[in-house]
């Protein structure tokens, strides 16, 4: 498996990274419980005392049911990648502190044993533990933590008769989508690699089998479109329900998986495909997998970056100056969109490394990937917003009390704030900018080394 490892020499220009990191910590970090605040997500829940904070269980080892969110696992992943690139970066102690807090407090674990689950949310934490484990030398306890949570989600959502894995458990009309499937492919393949390296062949074979089965289901669906971009979800039409079945096992029944109406093309699905193909290639040595990823990356550059800057195919508007427990400022596309580009840019460098090392990308394709990152980073930096922050930012906690001369915030789409209406700059938008700047450093640093 190709993994990003520490840069061994050379000086690094981390000014953009430092600015994004400082803003993340200055404006959004809860120092008591080590989570990042996002108005409308962490605020107003779990015994919160205002719109921006939440309170954990009084027991020091108790879970924080409404403080941690799926995108925070990705934020930790970005910090891990940063510290692998720049081992002396000042974020290292913070990264370790958040990891310790999540081990103790995050409910996204098998130890919490939920009665229901967004399976994709839990899988983000599985992938985070595996990323941290590799950073710490394949630390066994973290691999086992990842495996236990993955196994619980597998018991909740794996459809071994019809194929794939569902998004929500329990669900009266089981839904399947690209993000949950690709997370599960990555997690199973990475667990296979980790247990193979730990000389546990039986466990390695079990997870390898799951990774292959999940990928076979994904390939059997129309989730990968004819232009090599990943669509979001499938349905079991024409029977009017979401449940679909592409399995051949005894007892498998139901309509085959078809495209859901108007299914969007989100950047994070493209990124997760690239990562899944890296992990599957490490598992199978099948060269066609990386070639497929190169075609998808070509399509991203051509379709999702019309002016060179990564964009989503569907915009977002903030409908009103409201931010509280009942209003994540996210219509019309959903607040999760704030994190989508961060996912893509977190996965991109390891795909480029794997594809380049195996001759699956031309010099022109590698240049296009660097230009995509460079143009996106330049746009994000040019549109940064320094304090005091505008009244239109409904996610601003500080108002006129924002630190004078403090670090900037970043917009969700790496574009200037709209001249009218409402906006939101929060921990999710900040973390996405941080992931972009780390990807820029990874792709442009001649000191970056890769290992297999």
matplotlib code that plots the C-alpha trace (Angstrom):
import matplotlib.pyplot as plt

x = [0.0, 1.4, 1.4, 2.5, 5.4, 7.5, 9.4, 13.1, 14.8, 14.2, 12.4, 8.7, 6.6, 3.6, 2.3, -1.1, -1.3, -0.4, -3.1, -5.8, -4.7, -4.5, -8.0, -9.3, -7.9, -8.7, -12.3, -13.6, -11.7, -13.3, -10.3, -12.3, -13.4, -11.1, -13.6, -14.3, -17.4, -19.8, -22.9, -26.1, -24.2, -22.5, -24.5, -27.7, -27.3, -26.0, -26.8, -25.3, -25.3, -25.2, -25.4, -21.7, -20.8, -21.9, -21.3, -20.0, -21.0, -19.7, -17.9, -14.4, -14.6, -18.2, -19.1, -19.9, -23.0, -23.5, -20.1, -18.1, -19.2, -18.2, -16.1, -13.9, -12.5, -11.4, -9.9, -7.7, -6.8, -5.6, -3.5, -2.0, -1.0, 0.5, 2.5, 3.7, 4.9, 6.3, 7.1, 8.2, 5.0, 3.5, 0.2, 1.6, 0.8, -2.7, -3.2, -2.2, -4.5, -7.5, -6.7, -6.6, -9.9, -11.6, -10.4, -12.0, -15.1, -16.2, -19.4, -18.3, -16.9, -18.0, -17.7, -20.6, -22.8, -25.4, -29.0, -29.0, -26.3, -25.5, -23.1, -21.0, -20.4, -18.9, -16.8, -15.1, -13.8, -12.6, -10.6, -9.3, -8.0, -6.3, -4.6, -3.4, -2.3, -0.1, 1.3, 2.3, 3.9, 0.8, -0.1, -2.0, -4.5, -5.7, -6.0, -8.1, -10.2, -10.9, -11.6, -14.1, -16.1, -16.0, -17.2, -20.2, -21.1, -20.7, -23.2, -25.6, -25.4, -23.7, -26.2, -24.5, -27.4, -27.9, -24.4, -23.1, -23.7, -26.5, -26.2, -28.5, -29.4, -32.1, -33.9, -37.4, -36.3, -32.6, -30.6, -27.2, -24.9, -21.5, -19.9, -20.7, -19.7, -16.3, -15.6, -16.2, -14.0, -11.2, -11.6, -11.8, -8.8, -6.7, -7.6, -6.5, -3.2, -2.7, -3.5, -1.3, 1.6, 0.8, 1.1, -2.6, -3.4, -6.9, -8.1, -6.3, -8.1, -11.5, -11.2, -9.7, -12.8, -15.1, -13.2, -13.5, -17.1, -17.9, -16.0, -17.8, -21.1, -20.0, -18.9, -22.2, -24.2, -24.4, -22.7, -19.7, -21.1, -20.1, -17.9, -16.0, -17.5, -19.1, -22.8, -24.2, -26.8, -28.8, -32.4, -34.6, -37.0, -39.4, -41.1, -40.9, -38.6, -34.9, -33.9, -32.1, -30.5, -27.6, -26.6, -26.6, -26.8, -29.6, -32.6, -31.5, -34.5, -35.6, -35.0, -31.5, -29.8, -30.6, -29.6, -31.7, -33.4, -31.2, -28.4, -25.6, -21.9, -20.1, -16.4, -16.0, -17.3, -14.6, -11.9, -13.1, -13.0, -9.4, -8.5, -10.4, -8.6, -5.2, -6.2, -7.6, -4.5, -2.4, -4.6, -4.7, -1.9, -4.6, -3.2, -6.5, -7.7, -5.2, -5.9, -9.6, -8.7, -6.6, -9.6, -11.8, -9.2, -9.2, -13.0, -12.8, -10.4, -12.5, -16.0, -15.8, -13.1, -14.4, -12.1, -9.4, -10.9, -12.6, -16.4, -19.5, -22.2, -24.9, -24.6, -25.5, -27.5, -27.9, -31.6, -31.7, -29.7, -30.4, -28.0, -29.1, -29.8, -32.5, -30.8, -27.5, -27.1, -27.0, -29.9, -30.2, -27.4, -26.9, -24.2, -22.1, -21.1, -18.8, -16.5, -16.7, -13.7, -11.6, -12.3, -11.2, -8.0, -7.1, -7.3, -5.7, -2.0, -1.9, -3.6, -1.1, 1.7, 0.4, -0.5, 2.8, 4.9, 3.1, 3.1, -0.6, -0.4, 1.4, 3.5, 0.7, -1.9, 0.3, 0.7, -3.1, -3.5, -1.0, -2.6, -6.0, -4.6, -2.6, -5.5, -7.9, -5.4, -4.8, -8.5, -9.0, -6.1, -7.3, -10.8, -9.7, -11.6, -9.7, -11.4, -13.6, -16.0, -19.1, -22.5, -23.7, -21.6, -24.3, -21.7, -19.6, -19.4, -17.3, -18.8, -17.0, -15.0, -13.0, -9.2, -7.7, -5.1, -6.3, -6.0, -8.4, -11.4, -12.1, -15.3, -16.8, -16.4, -13.0, -14.7, -15.2, -18.2, -21.4, -22.2, -25.7, -27.5, -26.0, -22.8, -21.3, -17.6, -17.2, -14.9, -15.9, -15.0, -11.8, -10.8, -11.5, -9.1, -6.5, -6.8, -6.3, -3.2, -1.7, -2.4, -0.7, 2.4, 2.3, 2.1, 4.7, 7.3, 10.3, 11.2, 8.1, 8.9, 6.6, 6.9, 5.2]
y = [0.0, 3.4, 5.7, 9.3, 9.3, 12.0, 14.4, 13.8, 17.0, 20.5, 23.6, 23.9, 27.0, 26.3, 29.9, 29.0, 25.8, 27.7, 30.4, 27.8, 25.8, 28.9, 29.9, 26.4, 26.5, 30.2, 30.3, 26.8, 24.6, 23.6, 23.2, 21.5, 18.5, 18.7, 18.9, 21.6, 23.7, 24.0, 26.2, 24.2, 20.8, 20.9, 23.8, 23.3, 19.6, 17.3, 19.8, 22.7, 26.1, 28.2, 27.8, 27.0, 24.5, 21.3, 19.5, 15.9, 13.5, 14.5, 11.2, 11.8, 8.6, 9.2, 9.7, 13.1, 12.1, 15.4, 17.0, 14.9, 14.7, 12.7, 15.5, 15.8, 12.4, 13.8, 16.9, 14.6, 12.7, 16.0, 16.8, 13.3, 13.9, 17.3, 15.8, 13.0, 15.6, 18.0, 16.1, 19.2, 21.1, 22.8, 21.0, 17.7, 18.0, 19.1, 16.2, 13.7, 15.4, 15.2, 11.6, 10.8, 12.7, 10.8, 7.5, 8.4, 10.4, 9.9, 7.8, 6.6, 3.4, -0.2, 0.5, 2.9, 0.1, 2.4, 1.3, 3.0, 4.5, 6.5, 3.8, 6.2, 8.4, 5.5, 4.4, 7.8, 7.1, 3.6, 5.2, 7.8, 5.2, 3.4, 6.6, 7.4, 3.8, 4.0, 7.3, 5.7, 2.7, 0.4, 0.7, -2.5, -1.1, 1.4, -1.2, -3.3, -0.2, 0.3, -3.4, -3.6, -0.6, -1.8, -5.2, -3.6, -1.6, -4.7, -6.5, -3.5, -2.9, -5.5, -6.9, -10.2, -11.5, -8.5, -6.9, -3.7, -2.0, 0.3, 3.9, 3.9, 1.2, 0.4, 1.7, 0.7, 1.2, 0.3, 2.9, 2.4, 5.1, 5.7, 7.2, 4.4, 1.7, 3.4, 4.1, 0.4, -0.7, 1.5, 0.3, -3.4, -3.2, -1.2, -3.6, -6.5, -4.8, -4.0, -7.6, -9.0, -6.9, -8.1, -11.7, -12.4, -14.1, -15.3, -11.8, -10.4, -12.8, -12.0, -8.3, -8.8, -10.9, -8.1, -5.5, -7.5, -8.2, -4.6, -3.5, -6.2, -4.7, -1.2, -2.2, -3.9, -0.7, 2.5, 4.5, 4.9, 6.8, 6.5, 9.6, 8.0, 10.3, 8.8, 9.4, 9.7, 7.0, 4.2, 3.1, 0.1, 1.7, 1.0, -0.4, 3.1, 2.1, 2.6, -0.9, -2.7, -6.0, -6.9, -10.1, -13.7, -15.5, -17.8, -15.9, -12.6, -10.8, -7.4, -4.9, -4.3, -1.1, 1.9, 5.5, 7.6, 10.5, 13.6, 12.0, 14.6, 14.4, 15.5, 16.0, 13.8, 10.7, 11.2, 11.5, 8.4, 6.4, 7.5, 6.3, 3.0, 2.3, 2.8, 0.4, -2.2, -2.0, -2.7, -5.7, -7.1, -5.6, -5.1, -2.3, -1.5, 0.0, 2.8, 3.4, 3.8, 6.3, 8.3, 8.5, 9.7, 12.3, 13.5, 13.8, 15.8, 18.3, 18.6, 18.6, 19.8, 22.5, 24.6, 27.5, 25.4, 25.5, 22.5, 23.1, 21.2, 20.5, 21.9, 25.2, 26.1, 29.0, 30.0, 30.8, 33.0, 34.4, 31.4, 29.2, 27.0, 23.5, 23.1, 25.0, 23.8, 26.7, 24.3, 24.5, 23.8, 21.2, 20.2, 21.3, 18.2, 20.0, 22.2, 19.2, 17.6, 19.3, 18.5, 14.8, 15.0, 16.8, 14.5, 11.5, 13.0, 13.0, 9.3, 8.4, 10.5, 8.9, 5.4, 6.0, 7.7, 5.0, 2.3, 4.2, 4.7, 8.5, 10.4, 13.5, 15.6, 14.0, 14.6, 18.2, 18.6, 17.3, 19.8, 22.6, 21.7, 21.9, 25.0, 26.9, 25.8, 26.8, 30.2, 30.8, 29.8, 32.0, 35.0, 34.8, 34.4, 36.7, 38.5, 39.7, 41.4, 39.1, 40.3, 40.3, 38.1, 35.2, 33.4, 31.0, 33.7, 33.3, 36.5, 39.4, 42.6, 40.7, 38.8, 39.0, 42.0, 40.8, 37.2, 34.5, 34.3, 32.2, 30.4, 30.0, 26.7, 27.0, 28.8, 31.8, 35.4, 35.9, 36.8, 40.5, 39.8, 37.2, 35.0, 33.0, 30.5, 30.1, 27.4, 24.6, 22.5, 25.2, 25.9, 22.2, 21.8, 24.7, 23.1, 19.8, 21.7, 23.5, 20.2, 18.6, 21.5, 20.9, 17.1, 17.4, 20.2, 19.1, 17.4, 16.1, 13.9, 10.2, 7.3, 3.7, 0.4]
z = [0.0, -0.9, 2.0, 2.5, 4.9, 6.5, 4.3, 5.1, 4.0, 2.7, 4.0, 3.7, 3.1, 5.3, 5.5, 4.1, 6.2, 9.3, 8.7, 8.2, 11.2, 13.4, 12.4, 13.1, 16.6, 17.3, 16.3, 16.4, 18.9, 22.2, 24.5, 27.3, 25.3, 22.2, 19.4, 16.8, 16.9, 14.0, 14.6, 14.1, 14.5, 17.9, 19.3, 21.1, 21.5, 24.3, 27.1, 25.2, 26.8, 23.6, 19.8, 19.4, 22.2, 23.6, 26.9, 27.4, 30.1, 33.5, 33.8, 32.4, 30.5, 29.3, 25.6, 24.1, 22.2, 20.3, 20.2, 17.7, 14.1, 11.0, 9.4, 12.5, 11.7, 8.4, 10.1, 12.2, 9.0, 7.5, 10.6, 10.5, 6.8, 7.7, 10.6, 8.3, 5.8, 8.4, 11.5, 13.4, 12.7, 15.7, 15.2, 16.3, 20.1, 19.2, 16.9, 19.6, 22.1, 19.8, 19.1, 22.8, 23.4, 20.6, 21.9, 25.2, 24.2, 20.6, 20.3, 16.9, 18.3, 18.9, 22.6, 22.4, 20.8, 19.3, 18.7, 15.3, 13.1, 10.1, 8.9, 6.8, 9.9, 11.8, 8.8, 8.7, 12.2, 11.1, 8.3, 10.8, 13.2, 10.4, 9.2, 12.8, 13.2, 10.1, 11.3, 14.6, 13.0, 12.5, 16.2, 16.9, 19.4, 16.9, 14.1, 16.5, 17.4, 13.7, 13.1, 16.0, 14.7, 11.1, 12.2, 14.1, 11.0, 8.8, 11.1, 10.9, 7.2, 5.0, 2.5, 1.7, -0.3, -2.6, -2.3, -0.9, 2.4, 3.5, 4.6, 7.7, 10.2, 10.9, 7.8, 6.7, 3.1, 3.0, 1.0, -0.7, -1.9, -3.2, -0.1, 2.3, -0.3, -1.0, 2.6, 3.3, 0.4, 1.7, 5.3, 4.5, 2.2, 4.7, 7.5, 5.2, 4.7, 8.4, 9.6, 6.8, 8.0, 11.6, 10.5, 11.0, 7.7, 8.7, 9.6, 6.6, 4.3, 5.9, 5.3, 1.8, 0.9, 2.1, 0.1, -3.1, -2.5, -1.9, -5.0, -7.1, -6.0, -6.7, -10.2, -10.8, -10.3, -12.4, -9.6, -11.9, -14.8, -18.5, -18.1, -15.2, -12.5, -9.4, -8.9, -5.4, -4.9, -6.4, -6.2, -6.7, -9.2, -10.8, -7.6, -6.0, -3.2, -2.6, -1.8, -4.7, -5.2, -7.5, -5.7, -6.9, -3.6, -2.8, -1.7, -3.3, -4.8, -5.8, -8.6, -9.7, -8.7, -11.0, -10.9, -8.5, -10.2, -10.4, -8.4, -8.0, -8.7, -5.5, -5.2, -2.2, -4.0, -6.6, -3.9, -2.1, -5.4, -5.9, -2.4, -2.8, -6.0, -4.3, -1.5, -4.0, -6.1, -3.0, -2.3, -5.8, -7.9, -10.7, -12.9, -14.4, -11.1, -11.1, -14.8, -13.9, -11.2, -13.7, -16.0, -13.2, -12.3, -15.9, -15.7, -12.5, -14.0, -17.2, -15.6, -11.9, -12.4, -15.4, -14.4, -12.9, -9.3, -7.9, -7.7, -6.9, -9.5, -7.2, -5.4, -1.8, -0.4, 3.2, 3.5, 6.6, 9.4, 11.6, 13.4, 16.2, 17.3, 14.7, 11.8, 10.4, 7.9, 5.0, 2.6, -0.3, -0.6, 3.0, 5.5, 4.7, 1.4, 3.5, 4.0, 0.5, -1.1, 2.0, 1.5, -2.2, -1.5, 1.4, -1.0, -4.1, -3.1, -2.2, -5.5, -7.5, -5.6, -6.3, -9.9, -10.7, -9.0, -11.0, -14.4, -14.4, -14.9, -17.6, -16.9, -18.4, -16.0, -13.0, -14.1, -14.4, -10.9, -9.5, -11.4, -10.0, -6.5, -7.2, -8.7, -6.0, -3.3, -4.9, -5.1, -1.4, -0.3, -2.4, -0.9, 2.7, 5.2, 7.9, 11.2, 12.0, 10.1, 8.3, 9.9, 7.0, 8.4, 10.4, 11.8, 13.4, 17.2, 17.9, 16.1, 16.9, 19.6, 17.0, 17.7, 16.0, 13.6, 14.0, 11.4, 8.4, 7.8, 4.5, 2.5, 1.6, -2.1, -2.1, -3.6, -2.3, 0.0, -1.9, -2.0, -0.6, 1.4, 4.1, 4.4, 6.8, 7.6, 10.2, 11.3, 8.3, 5.7, 7.6, 7.7, 4.0, 3.2, 5.5, 3.6, 0.3, 1.5, 2.9, -0.5, -2.2, 0.0, -0.6, -4.4, -4.7, -2.3, -3.8, -0.3, 0.0, 0.1, -0.5, 0.6, -0.3]

ax = plt.figure().add_subplot(projection="3d")
ax.plot(x, y, z, "-o")
ax.set_aspect("equal")
plt.show()
